[in-house]
Amino acid sequence: MIRALGGLAPQVHPTAYVSEAAYVVGDVVIGAHSSVWPGAVIRGDHGRISIGAYTNVQDNSVVHSDAEASIGDGVVIGHRVVCHAGRVGDRALLGNGCVVNDGAIIEDDAIVAAGAVVMERIRVGSGEVWAGVPARLRGRLLQRHREMIRRGAESYAALARRYMEGVG
């Protein structure tokens, strides 16, 4: 469901896919070739949430913020993620079930591992891999990680096209 709130309606690029079982409300901008999957919630009720191109918000994830927030291009937000970040940079990956708390910054080309919990106002630097509870720096992004993120963004864009075209 795509719903206006307080006179602000989500702006969804014509090439973006939003599942009919997702909930997108308020001041939200979704870029070209991005996708929002069943059970996902994107609430732009405390400030604009901008999502770039070729980004996917997978099943049962929540994107919300207490202020304006941005998610870059080519970002993979896995299943059941809670994202309260102030910013997620380009080509980042938020692993399944991770939690990114208020005001955290995830820079370009970074990974927050599955199940990790990034505490409030933490900065995950470019090229870093964070894991654990609470999340801590565990390593550097390798070429195989970069390829995994790229493939994830591309495959979800292709899958979204299939859903939009109604191809089984």
Phi, psi and omega in degrees: 000135176246123191222137174283155176214126179057035179082002179250118181252143176303142176251111184247121179302144182301336179269358179274152179245129173236118179302145176295345179262008174265165178231112181237121187223142171084215188277081183232136175237126180241123187279178184302138174061018176272168182213147179230122193258171187306137178082351179288146178233128174234111186248107175261062183252358177234011183148161183296138170246115180254129178240127184285198182273150176057033178253144177235139175246104190278175189311132173065021175271155179237128173242119182208162177203155176272003178206185176300143181217152178224144176235129188283199180271146174065029181270140175249115175252107187294185180291140173060036176273144169249113184243107175249018184298151172284327179205138170238120184284178180297145173057032175268160176230126173252109186293159181312131173073008178281162178233127177242111189277175187312130171075000178294151177241125175249112184283176180304148172054049181233157177234133165251116188292160176306133176078357181288157175234109177271120184287168183304139173058021175279146175250120173264114188286161177301133178081008183259152174242121180246141180210162174102176180228109351291157183294142176222159176299125182241348181171188180247150177296131176258167179302323179296328176292316179301318179294320180298316179294315179301312180297321178298317179294315181293317183292323178289327175296318178294318179297319178299319177300319178300316180295320181292327181274348181075024180272128182281000000 
